[in-house]
Amino acid sequence: MSDKKSQLKAFGRLLIIMDELREQCPWDKKQTMQTLRHLTIEEVYELGDAILDNDLDEVKKELGDVLLHIVFYSKIGSESNSFDIADVCNSICDKLIDRHPHIYGDVVVENEEDVKRNWEQLKLKEGKNSVLEGVPKTLPAMVKANRIQDKVAGVGFDWEEPHQVFEKVEEELGELQVEINAGDQDKIESEFGDVLFSMINYARFLKVDPESALERTNKKFIKRFQYLEEKSKDLNKPLSDMTLAEMDIYWEEAKKI
């Protein structure tokens, strides 16, 4: 692994390349924060895929793509004298120091939970009116629910034991069934949302990231279904002509791979 001097040199090289691209490349010259936004989101999702696949070489590449975007935004910010990459780095350094008084101050903590509670309390002292202000409005609903629950837990609004959360899941499932029986679609959707919210909360108590867990299941399903499609082609028999019993045979095979 490279030393700090080499790391700083590599970062400086990226900054120089960014300056050159912004000045000379027709595409890079045209970009704005607004045009880059959706590309940045895409890059972060690609990084997430690489992490889930545990493909470290791909993680390295995707981290580079994300870092490029950070440098790109900073370059655009410097052109209007709003901020530059130094401001970005110093801003996060200052925040980390302020939010870690147990490292850079005299606060004593005993565990990770103490750190999380202190973090949320410090954010309120910085002028935020709600611990939920920091949850981005555009987050996907499942990720947003997880962040909401994590943040309110940081100020003590939480269950004490996992079994209490599971009982809540069961309660919400019962309420969903009541509305299903009644046939009110709007209430069914509302109660279904409550079930999902309580399941996400239960995942937190199990120390499971619900987004990652669901994506693992998505990948698993895709792999098994594509195996089923391959078998269908081998048999020269369209899936639409196969019975569920026939499909199940190959599905069980796929589960063993």
One Martini backbone bead per residue (centre of mass of N, CA, C, O) as a GRO file, in nm:
protein
  257
    1MET     BB    1   0.100   0.034   0.016
    2SER     BB    2   0.069   0.360   0.022
    3ASP     BB    3   0.164   0.654   0.121
    4LYS     BB    4   0.075   0.971   0.196
    5LYS     BB    5   0.240   1.108  -0.027
    6SER     BB    6   0.122   0.937  -0.260
    7GLN     BB    7  -0.175   1.005  -0.212
    8LEU     BB    8  -0.150   1.314  -0.252
    9LYS     BB    9  -0.035   1.296  -0.540
   10ALA     BB   10  -0.282   1.153  -0.666
   11PHE     BB   11  -0.485   1.375  -0.596
   12GLY     BB   12  -0.341   1.601  -0.750
   13ARG     BB   13  -0.367   1.468  -1.027
   14LEU     BB   14  -0.676   1.481  -1.040
   15LEU     BB   15  -0.701   1.791  -1.024
   16ILE     BB   16  -0.546   1.850  -1.286
   17ILE     BB   17  -0.726   1.688  -1.477
   18MET     BB   18  -0.984   1.846  -1.417
   19ASP     BB   19  -0.884   2.116  -1.522
   20GLU     BB   20  -0.828   2.017  -1.813
   21LEU     BB   21  -1.113   1.918  -1.883
   22ARG     BB   22  -1.267   2.187  -1.827
   23GLU     BB   23  -1.096   2.343  -2.056
   24GLN     BB   24  -1.096   2.110  -2.316
   25CYS     BB   25  -1.362   1.950  -2.284
   26PRO     BB   26  -1.672   1.965  -2.417
   27TRP     BB   27  -1.826   1.800  -2.203
   28ASP     BB   28  -1.705   1.911  -1.934
   29LYS     BB   29  -1.775   2.214  -1.989
   30LYS     BB   30  -2.106   2.165  -1.980
   31GLN     BB   31  -2.124   2.094  -1.696
   32THR     BB   32  -2.337   2.052  -1.415
   33MET     BB   33  -2.485   1.977  -1.127
   34GLN     BB   34  -2.749   1.884  -1.265
   35THR     BB   35  -2.619   1.687  -1.484
   36LEU     BB   36  -2.463   1.507  -1.260
   37ARG     BB   37  -2.661   1.390  -1.053
   38HIS     BB   38  -2.762   1.120  -1.191
   39LEU     BB   39  -2.473   1.006  -1.222
   40THR     BB   40  -2.403   0.988  -0.924
   41ILE     BB   41  -2.624   0.794  -0.840
   42GLU     BB   42  -2.532   0.566  -1.027
   43GLU     BB   43  -2.247   0.530  -0.905
   44VAL     BB   44  -2.341   0.450  -0.620
   45TYR     BB   45  -2.491   0.194  -0.709
   46GLU     BB   46  -2.242   0.055  -0.832
   47LEU     BB   47  -2.092   0.043  -0.569
   48GLY     BB   48  -2.302  -0.127  -0.419
   49ASP     BB   49  -2.278  -0.376  -0.599
   50ALA     BB   50  -1.976  -0.433  -0.548
   51ILE     BB   51  -2.007  -0.477  -0.245
   52LEU     BB   52  -2.211  -0.714  -0.257
   53ASP     BB   53  -2.001  -0.886  -0.446
   54ASN     BB   54  -1.707  -0.854  -0.335
   55ASP     BB   55  -1.558  -0.657  -0.558
   56LEU     BB   56  -1.268  -0.493  -0.510
   57ASP     BB   57  -1.189  -0.394  -0.789
   58GLU     BB   58  -1.465  -0.254  -0.840
   59VAL     BB   59  -1.463  -0.073  -0.595
   60LYS     BB   60  -1.220   0.094  -0.680
   61LYS     BB   61  -1.345   0.206  -0.943
   62GLU     BB   62  -1.607   0.331  -0.816
   63LEU     BB   63  -1.461   0.523  -0.624
   64GLY     BB   64  -1.336   0.688  -0.851
   65ASP     BB   65  -1.602   0.791  -0.970
   66VAL     BB   66  -1.699   0.935  -0.714
   67LEU     BB   67  -1.452   1.118  -0.677
   68LEU     BB   68  -1.480   1.268  -0.941
   69HIS     BB   69  -1.748   1.405  -0.865
   70ILE     BB   70  -1.644   1.566  -0.626
   71VAL     BB   71  -1.433   1.723  -0.791
   72PHE     BB   72  -1.632   1.842  -0.996
   73TYR     BB   73  -1.809   2.006  -0.803
   74SER     BB   74  -1.571   2.172  -0.689
   75LYS     BB   75  -1.493   2.306  -0.953
   76ILE     BB   76  -1.762   2.447  -1.004
   77GLY     BB   77  -1.761   2.606  -0.734
   78SER     BB   78  -1.493   2.770  -0.797
   79GLU     BB   79  -1.609   2.937  -1.049
   80SER     BB   80  -1.805   3.104  -0.822
   81ASN     BB   81  -1.668   3.125  -0.538
   82SER     BB   82  -1.801   2.914  -0.328
   83PHE     BB   83  -1.605   2.652  -0.365
   84ASP     BB   84  -1.367   2.400  -0.282
   85ILE     BB   85  -1.188   2.123  -0.203
   86ALA     BB   86  -1.086   2.245   0.063
   87ASP     BB   87  -1.362   2.312   0.181
   88VAL     BB   88  -1.467   2.026   0.181
   89CYS     BB   89  -1.250   1.899   0.362
   90ASN     BB   90  -1.271   2.100   0.605
   91SER     BB   91  -1.568   2.052   0.667
   92ILE     BB   92  -1.544   1.747   0.742
   93CYS     BB   93  -1.325   1.780   0.954
   94ASP     BB   94  -1.480   1.964   1.147
   95LYS     BB   95  -1.716   1.772   1.193
   96LEU     BB   96  -1.558   1.530   1.308
   97ILE     BB   97  -1.444   1.679   1.551
   98ASP     BB   98  -1.716   1.781   1.673
   99ARG     BB   99  -1.849   1.470   1.671
  100HIS     BB  100  -1.565   1.374   1.848
  101PRO     BB  101  -1.522   1.434   2.174
  102HIS     BB  102  -1.392   1.146   2.252
  103ILE     BB  103  -1.124   1.237   2.086
  104TYR     BB  104  -1.118   1.585   2.089
  105GLY     BB  105  -1.199   1.557   2.396
  106ASP     BB  106  -1.376   1.490   2.726
  107VAL     BB  107  -1.554   1.271   2.635
  108VAL     BB  108  -1.729   0.979   2.752
  109VAL     BB  109  -1.735   0.645   2.621
  110GLU     BB  110  -1.848   0.292   2.592
  111ASN     BB  111  -1.999   0.295   2.301
  112GLU     BB  112  -2.164   0.312   2.005
  113GLU     BB  113  -2.432   0.426   2.119
  114ASP     BB  114  -2.311   0.678   2.246
  115VAL     BB  115  -2.211   0.802   1.983
  116LYS     BB  116  -2.488   0.826   1.841
  117ARG     BB  117  -2.624   1.007   2.052
  118ASN     BB  118  -2.421   1.240   2.039
  119TRP     BB  119  -2.454   1.306   1.741
  120GLU     BB  120  -2.754   1.401   1.756
  121GLN     BB  121  -2.718   1.616   1.977
  122LEU     BB  122  -2.513   1.791   1.820
  123LYS     BB  123  -2.701   1.862   1.584
  124LEU     BB  124  -2.902   2.026   1.757
  125LYS     BB  125  -2.684   2.237   1.855
  126GLU     BB  126  -2.642   2.342   1.546
  127GLY     BB  127  -2.978   2.411   1.476
  128LYS     BB  128  -3.156   2.183   1.461
  129ASN     BB  129  -3.504   2.092   1.488
  130SER     BB  130  -3.439   1.794   1.377
  131VAL     BB  131  -3.325   1.468   1.342
  132LEU     BB  132  -3.476   1.451   1.041
  133GLU     BB  133  -3.335   1.665   0.851
  134GLY     BB  134  -3.100   1.458   0.735
  135VAL     BB  135  -3.322   1.329   0.557
  136PRO     BB  136  -3.356   1.264   0.247
  137LYS     BB  137  -3.625   1.299   0.032
  138THR     BB  138  -3.494   1.107  -0.219
  139LEU     BB  139  -3.499   0.858  -0.084
  140PRO     BB  140  -3.558   0.557  -0.069
  141ALA     BB  141  -3.796   0.426   0.128
  142MET     BB  142  -3.626   0.209   0.276
  143VAL     BB  143  -3.385   0.385   0.350
  144LYS     BB  144  -3.546   0.603   0.495
  145ALA     BB  145  -3.665   0.427   0.720
  146ASN     BB  146  -3.393   0.344   0.840
  147ARG     BB  147  -3.293   0.633   0.908
  148ILE     BB  148  -3.523   0.721   1.088
  149GLN     BB  149  -3.490   0.498   1.304
  150ASP     BB  150  -3.193   0.556   1.372
  151LYS     BB  151  -3.229   0.853   1.466
  152VAL     BB  152  -3.445   0.818   1.694
  153ALA     BB  153  -3.273   0.618   1.856
  154GLY     BB  154  -3.045   0.834   1.925
  155VAL     BB  155  -3.285   0.973   2.133
  156GLY     BB  156  -3.462   0.707   2.259
  157PHE     BB  157  -3.667   0.617   2.023
  158ASP     BB  158  -3.729   0.292   2.138
  159TRP     BB  159  -3.685  -0.021   2.171
  160GLU     BB  160  -3.559  -0.274   2.389
  161GLU     BB  161  -3.661  -0.542   2.235
  162PRO     BB  162  -3.695  -0.758   1.973
  163HIS     BB  163  -3.972  -0.889   2.056
  164GLN     BB  164  -4.132  -0.622   2.038
  165VAL     BB  165  -4.101  -0.585   1.732
  166PHE     BB  166  -4.227  -0.854   1.643
  167GLU     BB  167  -4.502  -0.794   1.767
  168LYS     BB  168  -4.551  -0.554   1.578
  169VAL     BB  169  -4.550  -0.712   1.319
  170GLU     BB  170  -4.793  -0.891   1.394
  171GLU     BB  171  -4.992  -0.658   1.434
  172GLU     BB  172  -4.971  -0.544   1.144
  173LEU     BB  173  -5.063  -0.802   1.000
  174GLY     BB  174  -5.345  -0.805   1.128
  175GLU     BB  175  -5.436  -0.527   1.014
  176LEU     BB  176  -5.405  -0.605   0.720
  177GLN     BB  177  -5.611  -0.840   0.716
  178VAL     BB  178  -5.857  -0.670   0.784
  179GLU     BB  179  -5.841  -0.492   0.519
  180ILE     BB  180  -5.855  -0.723   0.319
  181ASN     BB  181  -6.138  -0.820   0.411
  182ALA     BB  182  -6.271  -0.531   0.351
  183GLY     BB  183  -6.146  -0.398   0.068
  184ASP     BB  184  -5.960  -0.141   0.131
  185GLN     BB  185  -5.713  -0.017  -0.059
  186ASP     BB  186  -5.602   0.224   0.103
  187LYS     BB  187  -5.570   0.064   0.375
  188ILE     BB  188  -5.390  -0.156   0.266
  189GLU     BB  189  -5.153   0.026   0.194
  190SER     BB  190  -5.108   0.142   0.475
  191GLU     BB  191  -5.060  -0.134   0.622
  192PHE     BB  192  -4.829  -0.229   0.444
  193GLY     BB  193  -4.639  -0.001   0.528
  194ASP     BB  194  -4.632  -0.083   0.828
  195VAL     BB  195  -4.503  -0.355   0.787
  196LEU     BB  196  -4.242  -0.259   0.655
  197PHE     BB  197  -4.152  -0.069   0.883
  198SER     BB  198  -4.136  -0.295   1.102
  199MET     BB  199  -3.932  -0.474   0.951
  200ILE     BB  200  -3.705  -0.266   0.940
  201ASN     BB  201  -3.683  -0.242   1.245
  202TYR     BB  202  -3.613  -0.539   1.297
  203ALA     BB  203  -3.353  -0.542   1.135
  204ARG     BB  204  -3.197  -0.354   1.324
  205PHE     BB  205  -3.203  -0.557   1.568
  206LEU     BB  206  -3.048  -0.778   1.376
  207LYS     BB  207  -2.827  -0.633   1.207
  208VAL     BB  208  -2.986  -0.556   0.933
  209ASP     BB  209  -2.978  -0.458   0.604
  210PRO     BB  210  -3.253  -0.430   0.411
  211GLU     BB  211  -3.139  -0.350   0.136
  212SER     BB  212  -2.923  -0.573   0.117
  213ALA     BB  213  -3.110  -0.813   0.163
  214LEU     BB  214  -3.294  -0.765  -0.084
  215GLU     BB  215  -3.068  -0.763  -0.299
  216ARG     BB  216  -2.977  -1.053  -0.249
  217THR     BB  217  -3.250  -1.172  -0.332
  218ASN     BB  218  -3.258  -1.061  -0.616
  219LYS     BB  219  -3.002  -1.204  -0.716
  220LYS     BB  220  -3.099  -1.490  -0.651
  221PHE     BB  221  -3.350  -1.488  -0.832
  222ILE     BB  222  -3.214  -1.425  -1.100
  223LYS     BB  223  -3.030  -1.674  -1.109
  224ARG     BB  224  -3.261  -1.889  -1.096
  225PHE     BB  225  -3.429  -1.791  -1.338
  226GLN     BB  226  -3.202  -1.817  -1.551
  227TYR     BB  227  -3.178  -2.120  -1.518
  228LEU     BB  228  -3.464  -2.179  -1.610
  229GLU     BB  229  -3.427  -2.059  -1.895
  230GLU     BB  230  -3.202  -2.251  -1.986
  231LYS     BB  231  -3.369  -2.513  -1.960
  232SER     BB  232  -3.584  -2.429  -2.160
  233LYS     BB  233  -3.389  -2.421  -2.403
  234ASP     BB  234  -3.284  -2.714  -2.386
  235LEU     BB  235  -3.595  -2.820  -2.428
  236ASN     BB  236  -3.752  -2.642  -2.627
  237LYS     BB  237  -3.935  -2.489  -2.391
  238PRO     BB  238  -4.137  -2.269  -2.301
  239LEU     BB  239  -4.231  -2.137  -2.009
  240SER     BB  240  -4.540  -2.110  -2.090
  241ASP     BB  241  -4.545  -2.448  -2.128
  242MET     BB  242  -4.487  -2.482  -1.838
  243THR     BB  243  -4.523  -2.608  -1.547
  244LEU     BB  244  -4.487  -2.554  -1.216
  245ALA     BB  245  -4.367  -2.833  -1.159
  246GLU     BB  246  -4.138  -2.811  -1.367
  247MET     BB  247  -4.010  -2.553  -1.261
  248ASP     BB  248  -3.949  -2.657  -0.970
  249ILE     BB  249  -3.724  -2.851  -1.040
  250TYR     BB  250  -3.519  -2.625  -1.143
  251TRP     BB  251  -3.533  -2.447  -0.895
  252GLU     BB  252  -3.406  -2.656  -0.702
  253GLU     BB  253  -3.144  -2.677  -0.857
  254ALA     BB  254  -3.059  -2.377  -0.832
  255LYS     BB  255  -3.033  -2.384  -0.512
  256LYS     BB  256  -2.763  -2.582  -0.535
  257ILE     BB  257  -2.553  -2.370  -0.678
   0.00000   0.00000   0.00000
